Amino acid sequence: MAYNFGMVSPNVTYWKNRMWPCGVVLLTALFWLNVCAAMEQVTLSRDGKNVHLSGKVLVEAQDGGVLLMDREGVLWTAQPDEIVKRIADDQPFAPLGSDVLKASLLQQLGGDFRFHQTAHYLIAYNTSQAYAEWCGSLYERLYRAFHNYWEKRGVTLVESEVPLIALVFDGKVSYGKYARTELGETTSSVIGYYSLRTNRVAMYDLTRTDSLRERNPRISSAAHVNRILSQPGGERTVATIIHEATHQLAYNCGMHDRSASIPLWLSEGMAIYFETPDLKSSSGWRRIGSINRVRLAGFRQYLRTRPADSLLTLLASDLRLRQTRTAADGYAEAWALSYYLINRHQKAYAKYIQTLAAKKPLQVDTPEERVAEFQAAFGEDLQKLDQDFLRYMQRLR
Ligand SMILES: [Zn+2]
């Protein structure tokens, strides 16, 4: 596969190792206290400096550690011994206003960034305005399509509580500099990603990859970007940024909780389900749920050696999607299973999504609990479901 998908980071263990500031994060005693949605001002002492946070505490552990979402939508965990001061406001939580948010982003990203605001997104970019506008239009269409699609299927969604932020860098170098702290060694092979910690998608201008830039030195309009990316090879790169934007939507519309344990096959399967781009339509998104040819071919290849317990291992843990050796087959099966369930078990799938949406933050399910939750939605007999799944996928043309 030429491109990697880069959602970081979908589970608590991974957060612990890779994502959270300071690397030391897990709240130990997970006794949920009643946490209200009022704003709090929290000062942390971290790396010899004081960090001032303003936001809402999502979880408070019995030992005083907290999980907090700040007013930009960034998640922070703090151990009890890091907390210097904590003051509760009477005010309800509110995201940062547009001007303050932009000023904060400029401070984090550097002064050459500009902004393109759409109904639901704030796009910070240091590439051409035409490319930023193209991204904004693509994301807004995806937003509408995503909401329409699930609401028609009985899944209740909400509007995002914080602005959806997309960062668009002018090329691999500036993107790499930003992404490296989150992606580490894999940065060079990931063209865009969604971060569960910052809640942002980050990517670079796809028309500035070497081969496309030579043929298209200047981008003049969003329509021009469309033409460029409709060329052979463009479809998969666009699919990647839609994939990441789908993760961002799912985690901000009340479908998944960023601090809950959402099975990776489910979140990845859904992102792949949506990733088939529709560059020709300027008003809608007609191709949601089209067969993903790349993943179908991958799944058929996998069927030659697919073990009898494949469904069970996919449901029970995230391991198959996380390990490099098994990831391609795992992603293909995650898409295939999602495709099958969405089409053949629509009501049960909607119910299952709602079960997952109600999960408590930072609670890790055992493999047995994950399988039991799946069975509660789709039936006890996994073997029968597996047979029907394989028959259905074999019939797809
Ligand atoms: Zn993904």
Residues whose N, C-alpha, C, O or C-beta is under 5 A from the ligand:
A	BS01	ZN	F5 M7 E268 A271
